[in-house]
């Protein structure tokens, strides 16, 4: 196999962190970037002397892993342990269903000597905190002190909807690339989005383990008016595209499929209870173009690699970034002639406004309308804002048009320390994005508080391109307290500058500050203070 540059980087990073003593590592790569290809290299790359175990939870994932490992290592004996398939006791690589060997008192796992296995891989590792996985990993002794084994998990997102952290299993994220990075590098297809609002109210649907209760959600959204709107949206935006439609449950899947067919749109419904041959026919018809739409519920979110998909309808609202990422990931693989993937976000009425959509993955508000632009275009706009208007609160923008407007003016409202900070700190912290805060110090230094990929808050000291991590904590208040204490102890020359109650901060903007801002093309608001002007100037010169 010819590896892509980032796949080689990932392998080298895993080896480097292993040599540094990290035995339980996590890799975060978007769907469609070849995670299986990477761990297929493990036997040769790590000069495997013993055996390798791959854990997965779906038949499609087991078969894909076997095919890729054999392609990379045709001389190895690679077997599957699942249901009526049993791995040879002398096989070099065992690809096992975690449901098969992870059951309590499983007899099949007892046939595997844990001391024979050196490399252990968890595919779709966001499942690794489940009891079946933990039981299996404990059996193979990956949690023992001073172990020489290497555990590597692969996932598209490390965040679980139930709030359980993967740090229970893995020590660190050793390598990661984001969806925007992979799209920009040309390894994934650009995503465009349309926001379609409905009158369906989700306020009465309860939440369990971080997402909507399935039965209640289905009864709420599986209504004639909403289903008819979805069919219309397909005709308006996706008529010429092979389209995957994600639904809530089996009933919703079948109802929507029937709605498409009644409008002369060739459609198949795929559910978990289907006969294997029937499902294979539906997928084959879709691949050939005979079928234009596939409706499904939680069947094609993992392990489905059809590259021709260029339309995604998210008929299932979700609060789970994990599930959302999996759904849109079905359309991001490259395919001849495919220029982009059009994602239709069906947006219902919510009270807490916590629905995940394509915009939220880019740090924008849930109500942000991408107006049909691709994520690449949005990312380029955000990069420009960060470089040229770093004080603009992108998390308050409602659309691409609104973002442009905010870049043309200075909002004094956005120059205020947010309410969630004022009750805990006397410093002039400014919000720069969702969960992100900035404090400009003297000598061109800045303290940043920002959420990590695992949901912690990281405190960083930055001066130009040099960064120093000061600490991490799961709570914003604790991160804020740690940052304030650091400044009070180590940056005493900045205390007058950063104290929100300093008299100078409330005085009118100075002539020199006005001159600097006007030289950059800004109209200075009449009520701007020295403190507000200082924040903007600091953002300009602290980049």
FILUMGU-178195 format. One record per residue (C-alpha): residue number from 0; residue in three letters; x, y, z. Coordinates in Angstrom, 1 decimal. Example, Ala and Ser with C-alpha at 12.3 -4.5 7.8 and 13.67 -1.06 7.14 Angstrom:
BEGIN
R   pos   code        X        Y        Z
R     0    Ala     12.3     -4.5      7.8
R     1    Ser     13.7     -1.1      7.1
END
This chain:
BEGIN
R   pos   code        X        Y        Z
R     0    Unk      0.0      0.0      0.0
R     1    Unk      1.2      3.5     -0.8
R     2    Unk      0.6      5.5      2.4
R     3    Unk     -0.4      9.2      2.5
R     4    Unk      1.9     11.6      4.3
R     5    Unk     -0.3     11.9      7.4
R     6    Unk     -0.6      8.1      7.6
R     7    Unk      3.2      7.8      7.8
R     8    Unk      3.2     10.7     10.3
R     9    Unk      0.7      8.9     12.4
R    10    Unk      2.7      5.7     12.5
R    11    Unk      5.9      7.6     13.5
R    12    Unk      4.0      9.5     16.2
R    13    Unk      2.7      6.2     17.7
R    14    Unk      6.2      4.7     17.8
R    15    Unk      7.6      7.9     19.3
R    16    Unk      5.0      8.0     22.0
R    17    Unk      5.5      4.3     22.7
R    18    Unk      9.2      4.8     23.2
R    19    Unk      8.3      7.7     25.6
R    20    Unk      6.3      5.2     27.7
R    21    Unk      2.7      5.7     26.4
R    22    Unk      1.2      2.3     26.1
R    23    Unk     -2.5      3.2     25.6
R    24    Unk     -2.7      5.7     22.7
R    25    Unk     -5.6      7.2     20.8
R    26    Unk     -5.7      8.4     17.1
R    27    Unk     -8.4     10.8     16.0
R    28    Unk     -8.9     11.0     12.2
R    29    Unk    -12.1     11.9     10.3
R    30    Unk    -14.1      9.2      8.5
R    31    Unk    -12.7      8.3      5.1
R    32    Unk     -9.1      9.0      5.9
R    33    Unk     -7.9      5.4      6.1
R    34    Unk     -7.7      4.5      9.7
R    35    Unk     -7.8      0.8      8.8
R    36    Unk     -5.0      1.3      6.3
R    37    Unk     -2.8      2.7      9.2
R    38    Unk     -3.3     -0.2     11.6
R    39    Unk     -2.9     -2.7      8.7
R    40    Unk      0.8     -1.5      8.7
R    41    Unk      1.3     -2.4     12.4
R    42    Unk      2.7     -5.9     12.0
R    43    Unk      5.5     -4.8      9.8
R    44    Unk      6.0     -1.3     11.2
R    45    Unk      6.3     -2.5     14.8
R    46    Unk      8.3     -5.6     13.7
R    47    Unk      5.6     -7.8     15.4
R    48    Unk      7.1    -10.7     17.2
R    49    Unk      3.9    -12.0     18.8
R    50    Unk      0.3    -11.6     17.8
R    51    Unk     -2.1     -8.8     17.0
R    52    Unk     -5.7     -8.4     18.1
R    53    Unk     -8.2     -6.0     16.4
R    54    Unk    -11.5     -5.3     18.3
R    55    Unk    -14.6     -4.1     16.4
R    56    Unk    -18.3     -4.3     17.0
R    57    Unk    -19.8     -4.7     13.5
R    58    Unk    -19.4     -7.4     10.8
R    59    Unk    -18.6     -4.8      8.1
R    60    Unk    -15.7     -3.5     10.2
R    61    Unk    -14.4     -7.0     10.9
R    62    Unk    -14.4     -7.8      7.2
R    63    Unk    -12.8     -4.5      6.1
R    64    Unk    -10.1     -4.9      8.7
R    65    Unk     -9.2     -8.4      7.5
R    66    Unk     -9.1     -7.4      3.9
R    67    Unk     -6.8     -4.4      4.5
R    68    Unk     -4.5     -6.3      6.8
R    69    Unk     -4.1     -9.1      4.3
R    70    Unk     -3.4     -6.6      1.5
R    71    Unk     -0.6     -5.1      3.6
R    72    Unk      0.6     -8.4      5.0
R    73    Unk     -0.3    -11.2      2.5
R    74    Unk      2.1    -13.6      4.2
R    75    Unk      0.3    -13.4      7.6
R    76    Unk     -2.5    -15.7      8.8
R    77    Unk     -5.5    -13.3      9.5
R    78    Unk     -8.6    -14.8     11.0
R    79    Unk    -12.0    -13.5     12.3
R    80    Unk    -13.5    -14.5     15.7
R    81    Unk    -17.2    -13.8     15.5
R    82    Unk    -20.4    -15.9     15.7
R    83    Unk    -19.8    -19.0     13.6
R    84    Unk    -16.3    -17.9     12.5
R    85    Unk    -13.4    -19.1     14.7
R    86    Unk     -9.8    -17.9     14.6
R    87    Unk     -7.0    -20.4     14.3
R    88    Unk     -5.1    -20.6     17.6
R    89    Unk     -1.9    -20.0     15.5
R    90    Unk     -3.2    -17.1     13.5
R    91    Unk     -0.9    -14.0     13.5
R    92    Unk     -3.8    -11.5     13.6
R    93    Unk     -7.2    -12.1     15.2
R    94    Unk    -10.0     -9.7     14.3
R    95    Unk    -12.6    -10.2     17.0
R    96    Unk    -16.2     -9.1     17.5
R    97    Unk    -16.3     -7.5     21.0
R    98    Unk    -19.8     -8.9     21.4
R    99    Unk    -18.5    -12.4     20.9
R   100    Unk    -15.4    -12.4     23.2
R   101    Unk    -16.4     -9.6     25.5
R   102    Unk    -19.5    -11.2     27.0
R   103    Unk    -19.3    -12.0     30.7
R   104    Unk    -17.9    -15.5     31.2
R   105    Unk    -17.1    -15.8     27.5
R   106    Unk    -15.5    -19.2     26.8
R   107    Unk    -14.1    -18.0     23.5
R   108    Unk    -11.8    -15.4     25.0
R   109    Unk    -10.4    -18.0     27.3
R   110    Unk     -8.9    -19.8     24.2
R   111    Unk     -6.7    -16.7     23.6
R   112    Unk     -3.5    -16.5     25.7
R   113    Unk     -3.2    -12.8     26.6
R   114    Unk      0.5    -13.1     26.8
R   115    Unk      0.7    -14.0     23.1
R   116    Unk     -0.8    -10.6     22.0
R   117    Unk      1.5     -7.6     21.8
R   118    Unk     -0.5     -5.2     19.5
R   119    Unk     -4.1     -4.5     20.3
R   120    Unk     -6.3     -2.2     18.2
R   121    Unk     -9.7     -0.8     19.0
R   122    Unk    -11.6      0.3     15.9
R   123    Unk    -14.3      2.9     16.4
R   124    Unk    -12.7      3.5     19.8
R   125    Unk    -15.4      5.9     21.1
R   126    Unk    -17.1      2.6     22.2
R   127    Unk    -14.1      1.6     24.3
R   128    Unk    -15.6      2.6     27.6
R   129    Unk    -18.4      0.1     27.2
R   130    Unk    -18.3     -2.8     29.6
R   131    Unk    -17.6     -5.4     26.9
R   132    Unk    -14.6     -3.5     25.7
R   133    Unk    -13.2     -2.8     29.2
R   134    Unk    -13.6     -6.5     30.2
R   135    Unk    -11.8     -7.6     27.0
R   136    Unk     -8.9     -5.1     27.5
R   137    Unk     -8.5     -6.1     31.1
R   138    Unk     -8.3     -9.7     30.1
R   139    Unk     -5.5     -8.8     27.6
R   140    Unk     -3.6     -7.0     30.5
R   141    Unk     -3.3     -3.6     28.8
R   142    Unk     -3.8     -1.7     32.0
R   143    Unk     -1.0     -3.5     33.9
R   144    Unk      1.9     -1.3     35.1
R   145    Unk      5.1     -1.7     33.1
R   146    Unk      3.4     -3.5     30.3
R   147    Unk      5.1     -3.7     27.0
R   148    Unk      1.9     -4.1     25.1
R   149    Unk      0.7     -1.3     22.8
R   150    Unk     -3.0     -0.4     22.7
R   151    Unk     -4.1      1.9     19.9
R   152    Unk     -7.7      3.2     19.5
R   153    Unk     -9.0      4.8     16.3
R   154    Unk    -11.9      7.1     16.2
R   155    Unk    -13.3     10.1     14.2
R   156    Unk    -14.2     11.9     17.4
R   157    Unk    -13.2     11.3     21.0
R   158    Unk    -16.3     12.9     22.5
R   159    Unk    -19.1     10.6     23.7
R   160    Unk    -22.7     11.8     24.1
R   161    Unk    -23.0     10.2     27.6
R   162    Unk    -20.2     12.4     28.9
R   163    Unk    -17.9      9.4     29.7
R   164    Unk    -14.3     10.4     28.9
R   165    Unk    -12.1      8.1     26.9
R   166    Unk     -9.3      8.9     29.3
R   167    Unk    -10.7      6.0     31.3
R   168    Unk     -9.0      3.8     28.6
R   169    Unk     -6.5      5.8     26.8
R   170    Unk     -3.6      7.9     28.1
R   171    Unk     -3.4     10.5     25.4
R   172    Unk     -4.3     11.4     21.8
R   173    Unk     -1.0     10.7     20.1
R   174    Unk     -2.1     11.9     16.6
R   175    Unk     -5.1     13.8     15.2
R   176    Unk     -6.2     15.6     12.2
R   177    Unk     -9.5     17.6     11.9
R   178    Unk    -12.2     17.4      9.3
R   179    Unk    -11.3     20.9      7.9
R   180    Unk     -7.6     20.0      7.7
R   181    Unk     -8.3     16.9      5.7
R   182    Unk    -10.7     18.7      3.4
R   183    Unk     -8.2     21.5      2.8
R   184    Unk     -5.5     19.0      2.1
R   185    Unk     -7.6     17.4     -0.6
R   186    Unk     -8.0     14.0      1.1
R   187    Unk    -11.8     14.5      1.7
R   188    Unk    -14.6     16.0     -0.4
R   189    Unk    -15.7     19.5      0.5
R   190    Unk    -19.0     19.8      2.3
R   191    Unk    -21.7     22.3      1.5
R   192    Unk    -24.7     22.9      3.7
R   193    Unk    -28.3     24.2      3.5
R   194    Unk    -30.3     24.9      6.6
R   195    Unk    -34.0     23.9      6.4
R   196    Unk    -36.2     24.9      9.3
R   197    Unk    -39.4     23.1     10.3
R   198    Unk    -42.2     24.0     12.7
R   199    Unk    -41.8     20.7     14.6
R   200    Unk    -41.1     21.4     18.3
R   201    Unk    -38.6     19.1     20.0
R   202    Unk    -39.1     20.7     23.5
R   203    Unk    -41.1     17.8     24.8
R   204    Unk    -38.6     15.2     23.7
R   205    Unk    -36.5     14.0     26.6
R   206    Unk    -32.7     13.5     26.5
R   207    Unk    -30.9     10.3     27.7
R   208    Unk    -27.1      9.8     27.6
R   209    Unk    -26.6     13.0     25.7
R   210    Unk    -29.1     12.6     22.9
R   211    Unk    -32.9     12.4     22.3
R   212    Unk    -34.9      9.4     23.4
R   213    Unk    -35.4      7.5     20.2
R   214    Unk    -39.1      6.6     20.6
R   215    Unk    -40.2     10.0     21.6
R   216    Unk    -38.1     11.6     18.9
R   217    Unk    -39.6      9.4     16.2
R   218    Unk    -43.2     10.1     17.2
R   219    Unk    -42.4     13.8     17.1
R   220    Unk    -40.6     14.1     13.8
R   221    Unk    -42.2     11.3     11.8
R   222    Unk    -45.2     13.4     10.7
R   223    Unk    -46.6     14.0      7.2
R   224    Unk    -45.7     17.7      6.8
R   225    Unk    -42.1     17.2      7.8
R   226    Unk    -41.7     14.1      5.7
R   227    Unk    -43.2     15.9      2.7
R   228    Unk    -40.7     18.8      3.2
R   229    Unk    -37.8     16.3      3.2
R   230    Unk    -39.0     15.0     -0.2
R   231    Unk    -39.3     18.5     -1.5
R   232    Unk    -35.8     19.4     -0.3
R   233    Unk    -34.4     16.4     -2.2
R   234    Unk    -36.0     17.7     -5.4
R   235    Unk    -34.8     21.2     -4.8
R   236    Unk    -31.2     20.5     -3.9
R   237    Unk    -30.2     16.9     -4.5
R   238    Unk    -32.1     15.7     -7.5
R   239    Unk    -28.9     14.6     -9.4
R   240    Unk    -27.1     13.2     -6.3
R   241    Unk    -26.8      9.8     -4.8
R   242    Unk    -28.3     10.6     -1.4
R   243    Unk    -28.2      9.0      2.0
R   244    Unk    -31.0      9.9      4.4
R   245    Unk    -30.5      9.3      8.1
R   246    Unk    -33.7      8.6     10.1
R   247    Unk    -34.7      8.1     13.7
R   248    Unk    -35.9      4.5     13.8
R   249    Unk    -37.2      1.7     11.6
R   250    Unk    -40.7      3.2     11.3
R   251    Unk    -39.3      6.6     10.3
R   252    Unk    -37.0      4.9      7.8
R   253    Unk    -39.8      3.0      6.1
R   254    Unk    -42.2      5.9      6.1
R   255    Unk    -39.7      8.3      4.5
R   256    Unk    -38.7      5.7      1.9
R   257    Unk    -42.4      5.2      0.9
R   258    Unk    -42.7      9.0      0.7
R   259    Unk    -39.8      9.2     -1.8
R   260    Unk    -41.2      6.3     -3.9
R   261    Unk    -44.7      7.9     -4.1
R   262    Unk    -43.0     10.9     -5.7
R   263    Unk    -41.3      8.7     -8.3
R   264    Unk    -37.9      8.8     -6.6
R   265    Unk    -36.2      5.3     -6.6
R   266    Unk    -35.6      4.6     -2.9
R   267    Unk    -34.6      1.7     -0.7
R   268    Unk    -34.8      1.5      3.1
R   269    Unk    -32.0     -0.2      5.0
R   270    Unk    -32.7     -1.4      8.6
R   271    Unk    -30.9     -3.7     11.0
R   272    Unk    -33.6     -6.4     10.8
R   273    Unk    -33.3     -6.9      7.0
R   274    Unk    -32.3    -10.2      5.5
R   275    Unk    -28.6    -10.1      4.5
R   276    Unk    -29.3    -10.7      0.8
R   277    Unk    -32.1     -8.0      0.8
R   278    Unk    -29.7     -5.5      2.3
R   279    Unk    -26.9     -6.4     -0.2
R   280    Unk    -29.3     -5.9     -3.1
R   281    Unk    -30.4     -2.5     -1.8
R   282    Unk    -26.8     -1.4     -1.4
R   283    Unk    -25.9     -2.8     -4.9
R   284    Unk    -28.8     -0.9     -6.5
R   285    Unk    -27.7      2.3     -4.8
R   286    Unk    -24.1      1.8     -5.9
R   287    Unk    -25.2      1.3     -9.5
R   288    Unk    -27.5      4.3     -9.5
R   289    Unk    -30.6      2.3    -10.0
R   290    Unk    -31.7      3.5     -6.5
R   291    Unk    -31.2      7.3     -5.9
R   292    Unk    -31.9      7.5     -2.1
R   293    Unk    -31.1      5.2      0.8
R   294    Unk    -33.1      5.8      4.0
R   295    Unk    -31.6      4.1      7.1
R   296    Unk    -31.5      4.3     10.9
R   297    Unk    -28.2      3.6     12.7
R   298    Unk    -27.2      1.0     10.1
R   299    Unk    -25.0      3.0      7.8
R   300    Unk    -23.3      5.3     10.3
R   301    Unk    -20.2      3.0     10.6
R   302    Unk    -18.5      0.7      8.2
R   303    Unk    -20.3      1.9      5.0
R   304    Unk    -17.7      3.1      2.5
R   305    Unk    -19.7      3.9     -0.7
R   306    Unk    -17.8      6.8     -2.3
R   307    Unk    -20.4      7.9     -4.8
R   308    Unk    -22.6      9.5     -2.0
R   309    Unk    -22.8     13.2     -2.7
R   310    Unk    -26.0     14.1     -0.8
R   311    Unk    -26.8     13.7      2.9
R   312    Unk    -30.2     14.4      4.4
R   313    Unk    -30.1     14.6      8.2
R   314    Unk    -33.8     13.8      8.9
R   315    Unk    -32.7     12.7     12.4
R   316    Unk    -32.0     15.7     14.7
R   317    Unk    -29.2     15.0     17.2
R   318    Unk    -27.4     16.5     20.1
R   319    Unk    -24.5     14.1     19.6
R   320    Unk    -21.4     15.5     17.8
R   321    Unk    -20.2     11.9     17.5
R   322    Unk    -23.3     10.7     15.7
R   323    Unk    -23.4     13.8     13.5
R   324    Unk    -19.8     13.4     12.5
R   325    Unk    -20.4      9.7     11.7
R   326    Unk    -23.4     10.6      9.5
R   327    Unk    -21.8     13.3      7.4
R   328    Unk    -18.6     11.2      7.2
R   329    Unk    -20.5      8.8      4.9
R   330    Unk    -20.3     11.4      2.1
R   331    Unk    -16.8     12.8      2.4
R   332    Unk    -14.8     10.1      0.6
R   333    Unk    -13.3     11.1     -2.7
R   334    Unk    -15.0      9.8     -5.9
R   335    Unk    -14.3     10.5     -9.6
R   336    Unk    -16.3     13.6    -10.7
R   337    Unk    -17.5     14.4     -7.2
R   338    Unk    -16.8     18.1     -6.4
R   339    Unk    -18.6     18.4     -3.1
R   340    Unk    -21.2     16.8     -0.8
R   341    Unk    -24.4     18.7     -0.1
R   342    Unk    -25.6     18.3      3.5
R   343    Unk    -29.2     19.2      4.3
R   344    Unk    -29.7     20.0      8.0
R   345    Unk    -33.3     19.6      8.9
R   346    Unk    -33.6     21.9     11.8
R   347    Unk    -36.6     21.6     14.2
R   348    Unk    -37.6     24.0     17.0
R   349    Unk    -35.6     23.5     20.2
R   350    Unk    -35.7     25.2     23.6
R   351    Unk    -32.0     24.6     24.6
R   352    Unk    -30.6     25.2     21.1
R   353    Unk    -28.2     22.3     21.5
R   354    Unk    -28.7     20.6     18.1
R   355    Unk    -25.5     19.6     16.3
R   356    Unk    -25.2     20.7     12.7
R   357    Unk    -22.4     21.3     10.2
R   358    Unk    -22.0     24.9     11.4
R   359    Unk    -21.4     23.9     15.0
R   360    Unk    -18.5     21.6     14.0
R   361    Unk    -16.7     24.7     12.8
R   362    Unk    -17.2     26.6     16.1
R   363    Unk    -20.3     28.5     14.9
R   364    Unk    -23.7     28.9     16.6
R   365    Unk    -26.3     26.2     15.9
R   366    Unk    -28.5     28.7     14.0
R   367    Unk    -25.7     29.7     11.6
R   368    Unk    -26.8     29.5      8.0
R   369    Unk    -23.9     28.5      5.7
R   370    Unk    -26.1     29.7      2.8
R   371    Unk    -25.0     26.8      0.5
R   372    Unk    -21.3     27.6      0.9
R   373    Unk    -18.8     24.8      1.4
R   374    Unk    -17.0     24.3      4.6
R   375    Unk    -13.8     25.2      2.9
R   376    Unk    -15.2     28.6      2.0
R   377    Unk    -16.4     29.1      5.6
R   378    Unk    -13.0     28.0      7.0
R   379    Unk    -11.2     30.4      4.7
R   380    Unk    -13.5     33.2      5.9
R   381    Unk    -12.9     32.2      9.6
R   382    Unk     -9.1     32.1      9.0
R   383    Unk     -9.3     35.6      7.5
R   384    Unk    -11.3     36.9     10.5
R   385    Unk     -8.8     35.3     12.9
R   386    Unk     -5.9     37.0     11.0
R   387    Unk     -7.5     40.4     10.3
R   388    Unk    -10.3     40.8     12.8
R   389    Unk     -9.3     38.6     15.7
R   390    Unk    -11.6     40.3     18.2
R   391    Unk    -14.8     39.5     16.2
R   392    Unk    -17.0     37.1     18.0
R   393    Unk    -17.6     34.5     15.3
R   394    Unk    -19.8     32.5     17.7
R   395    Unk    -22.4     35.3     17.5
R   396    Unk    -22.6     35.4     13.7
R   397    Unk    -25.8     34.0     12.3
R   398    Unk    -24.8     33.6      8.6
R   399    Unk    -22.0     34.2      6.2
R   400    Unk    -23.5     37.6      5.4
R   401    Unk    -23.7     38.5      9.0
R   402    Unk    -20.1     37.5      9.5
R   403    Unk    -19.1     39.9      6.8
R   404    Unk    -21.1     42.7      8.4
R   405    Unk    -19.5     42.1     11.8
R   406    Unk    -16.0     42.4     10.2
R   407    Unk    -16.9     45.8      8.9
R   408    Unk    -17.7     47.4     12.3
R   409    Unk    -16.5     47.4     15.9
R   410    Unk    -19.1     46.2     18.3
R   411    Unk    -18.6     47.6     21.8
R   412    Unk    -20.9     44.9     23.1
R   413    Unk    -18.4     42.3     22.1
R   414    Unk    -15.7     44.2     24.0
R   415    Unk    -17.2     43.4     27.4
R   416    Unk    -16.0     40.7     29.7
R   417    Unk    -18.8     38.0     29.5
R   418    Unk    -21.1     37.4     32.5
R   419    Unk    -19.8     33.8     33.1
R   420    Unk    -16.4     35.4     33.8
R   421    Unk    -17.2     38.6     35.7
R   422    Unk    -18.4     36.8     38.9
R   423    Unk    -15.2     34.8     39.2
R   424    Unk    -12.4     37.1     38.0
R   425    Unk    -11.5     40.8     38.2
R   426    Unk     -9.4     40.6     35.0
R   427    Unk    -10.5     41.8     31.6
R   428    Unk    -11.0     38.5     29.9
R   429    Unk    -12.6     38.6     26.5
R   430    Unk    -14.5     35.8     24.8
R   431    Unk    -13.1     34.8     21.4
R   432    Unk    -15.3     31.8     20.5
R   433    Unk    -17.3     28.9     22.0
R   434    Unk    -15.6     28.2     25.4
R   435    Unk    -12.5     30.2     24.5
R   436    Unk    -11.2     33.3     26.3
R   437    Unk     -8.3     35.6     26.0
R   438    Unk     -6.4     38.0     28.3
R   439    Unk     -3.8     40.4     26.8
R   440    Unk     -0.8     40.9     29.0
R   441    Unk      2.2     43.3     28.8
R   442    Unk      5.2     42.6     26.5
R   443    Unk      3.0     41.1     23.7
R   444    Unk      2.0     38.1     25.9
R   445    Unk     -1.4     36.5     26.0
R   446    Unk     -3.1     33.9     28.2
R   447    Unk     -5.6     31.7     26.4
R   448    Unk     -8.3     29.5     27.9
R   449    Unk     -9.7     27.1     25.3
R   450    Unk    -11.5     23.7     25.2
R   451    Unk     -9.4     20.7     24.1
R   452    Unk    -10.6     17.9     21.8
R   453    Unk    -11.5     15.9     24.8
R   454    Unk    -13.6     18.6     26.4
R   455    Unk    -11.1     19.8     29.0
R   456    Unk    -10.0     23.5     29.3
R   457    Unk     -6.4     24.2     28.6
R   458    Unk     -4.6     27.3     29.8
R   459    Unk     -1.8     28.5     27.5
R   460    Unk      0.7     31.3     27.6
R   461    Unk      1.4     32.7     24.1
R   462    Unk      4.0     35.1     22.8
R   463    Unk      3.9     35.5     19.1
R   464    Unk      4.4     31.9     17.8
R   465    Unk      5.8     30.5     21.1
R   466    Unk      3.3     28.6     23.4
R   467    Unk      3.6     27.2     26.9
R   468    Unk      0.9     25.0     28.3
R   469    Unk      0.2     26.0     31.9
R   470    Unk     -2.3     23.3     32.7
R   471    Unk     -5.6     21.5     31.9
R   472    Unk     -8.8     21.1     34.0
R   473    Unk    -12.3     19.8     33.2
R   474    Unk    -14.0     23.0     34.5
R   475    Unk    -13.9     26.5     33.1
R   476    Unk    -14.0     28.1     36.6
R   477    Unk    -10.9     26.1     37.7
R   478    Unk     -9.1     27.0     34.5
R   479    Unk     -9.9     30.6     35.1
R   480    Unk     -8.7     30.5     38.7
R   481    Unk     -5.4     28.8     37.6
R   482    Unk     -4.8     31.4     34.9
R   483    Unk     -5.5     34.3     37.2
R   484    Unk     -3.2     32.9     39.9
R   485    Unk     -0.5     32.5     37.3
R   486    Unk     -0.8     36.1     36.2
R   487    Unk     -0.9     37.4     39.8
R   488    Unk      2.3     35.5     40.7
R   489    Unk      4.4     35.6     37.5
R   490    Unk      3.2     38.6     35.6
R   491    Unk      3.0     41.4     38.2
R   492    Unk      3.9     44.0     35.6
R   493    Unk      0.6     43.2     33.8
R   494    Unk     -1.8     43.5     36.8
R   495    Unk     -2.7     47.2     36.3
R   496    Unk     -3.2     46.5     32.6
R   497    Unk     -5.5     43.5     33.0
R   498    Unk     -7.5     44.6     36.0
R   499    Unk    -11.0     45.3     34.8
R   500    Unk    -11.5     47.9     37.7
R   501    Unk     -8.5     50.0     36.8
R   502    Unk     -9.6     53.6     36.3
R   503    Unk     -7.8     54.0     33.0
R   504    Unk     -9.8     51.3     31.3
R   505    Unk    -13.0     53.4     31.6
R   506    Unk    -11.6     56.6     30.2
R   507    Unk    -12.4     57.7     26.7
R   508    Unk    -10.3     56.3     23.9
R   509    Unk     -7.0     58.2     23.6
R   510    Unk     -5.9     60.1     20.5
R   511    Unk     -3.1     57.6     19.9
R   512    Unk     -5.4     54.6     20.1
R   513    Unk     -7.8     56.3     17.7
R   514    Unk     -5.0     57.0     15.3
R   515    Unk     -3.9     53.4     15.4
R   516    Unk     -7.4     52.0     14.8
R   517    Unk     -8.2     54.5     12.0
R   518    Unk     -5.0     53.7     10.3
R   519    Unk     -6.3     50.1     10.1
R   520    Unk     -9.5     51.4      8.4
R   521    Unk    -11.8     51.3     11.4
R   522    Unk    -14.4     53.8     12.4
R   523    Unk    -14.0     54.3     16.1
R   524    Unk    -17.4     54.3     18.0
R   525    Unk    -18.1     57.4     20.0
R   526    Unk    -18.4     55.6     23.4
R   527    Unk    -15.3     53.4     23.0
R   528    Unk    -13.1     53.3     26.1
R   529    Unk     -9.4     53.0     26.5
R   530    Unk     -9.9     49.4     27.8
R   531    Unk    -11.9     48.4     24.7
R   532    Unk     -9.4     50.0     22.3
R   533    Unk     -6.6     48.3     24.2
R   534    Unk     -8.2     44.9     23.7
R   535    Unk     -8.5     45.4     19.9
R   536    Unk     -5.0     46.8     19.6
R   537    Unk     -3.6     44.0     21.7
R   538    Unk     -5.3     41.5     19.5
R   539    Unk     -3.8     43.1     16.4
R   540    Unk     -0.2     43.2     17.8
R   541    Unk     -0.2     39.9     19.8
R   542    Unk     -0.9     37.7     16.8
END
